[in-house]
Amino acid sequence: MRKYLFTRQFEKSFANLPEDIVELFEKKLPFFLNDVSHPSFRTKKIKGLKSLSIWESSLTMNYRFTFEIDKEGRIIFRNIGTHAILERKKV
């Protein structure tokens, strides 16, 4: 299983999620760490980012999380929330 980290932004957003979404993320996390490209997560690269390689995955049809993979292969979870998290800012 891959190692992972949470950014402060992810932790802040995670703390404000509904309890059922928190439980779902915790349940699906081991599956995601074993296979980030599993079809159920609908993982894809976020377009329009020039300097970073950031990806998004679906937790449900309404909730998504963003992440990147560092040079050591660790997953860095960047943010989590509704689809609106993708519209906030382009890095």
C-alpha positions in Angstrom: 0.0 0.0 0.0 1.3 3.5 -0.9 2.3 6.0 1.7 0.3 9.2 1.8 0.1 12.7 3.4 -2.7 15.2 3.9 -2.2 18.9 3.3 -3.5 21.4 5.8 -6.2 22.4 3.3 -7.3 18.7 3.0 -7.5 18.3 6.8 -9.5 21.6 7.1 -11.9 20.5 4.3 -12.1 17.0 5.7 -13.1 18.3 9.1 -16.1 20.1 7.6 -17.5 17.1 5.6 -20.7 15.4 6.5 -20.1 12.3 8.7 -21.3 9.9 6.0 -18.8 11.3 3.5 -16.0 11.0 6.2 -16.9 7.4 6.8 -17.0 6.7 3.0 -13.6 8.2 2.5 -12.1 6.2 5.3 -13.7 3.0 3.9 -12.5 3.7 0.4 -9.0 5.0 1.3 -7.3 1.5 1.3 -8.7 0.6 -2.1 -7.6 3.9 -3.5 -4.0 3.5 -2.1 -3.8 0.1 -3.8 -5.1 1.3 -7.2 -5.5 5.0 -7.9 -6.7 4.2 -11.4 -9.5 1.9 -10.4 -12.6 2.8 -12.5 -14.8 3.4 -9.5 -12.7 6.5 -8.6 -12.9 8.0 -12.1 -9.4 9.5 -11.7 -8.2 12.0 -14.2 -5.6 14.8 -14.5 -6.9 18.3 -13.8 -6.5 20.3 -17.1 -5.3 23.8 -17.3 -2.5 23.5 -14.7 0.8 24.5 -16.2 3.4 23.7 -13.5 1.8 21.0 -11.4 0.5 17.5 -12.1 -2.7 17.4 -9.9 -5.3 14.7 -10.2 -8.9 14.5 -9.2 -10.9 11.4 -8.1 -14.6 10.9 -7.3 -15.7 9.7 -3.9 -19.3 10.0 -4.9 -21.1 11.7 -7.8 -21.0 14.9 -5.7 -17.8 14.6 -3.7 -14.3 14.6 -5.1 -10.7 14.9 -3.8 -7.6 16.2 -5.4 -4.1 14.8 -5.0 -0.6 14.7 -6.5 2.1 12.0 -6.4 5.5 13.1 -5.3 8.9 11.9 -6.5 8.9 9.1 -3.8 5.5 7.8 -5.0 3.6 9.1 -2.0 0.1 10.4 -2.5 -0.4 13.9 -1.3 -4.1 14.6 -0.7 -4.7 18.3 -1.5 -8.4 18.9 -1.0 -11.8 17.2 -0.7 -15.3 18.4 -1.1 -18.0 19.0 -3.6 -17.3 19.5 -7.3 -16.8 23.2 -6.4 -13.3 22.5 -5.1 -12.2 22.2 -8.7 -13.4 25.7 -9.6 -11.8 27.6 -6.8 -8.3 28.4 -8.0 -6.0 27.3 -10.8 -2.4 26.8 -9.7 
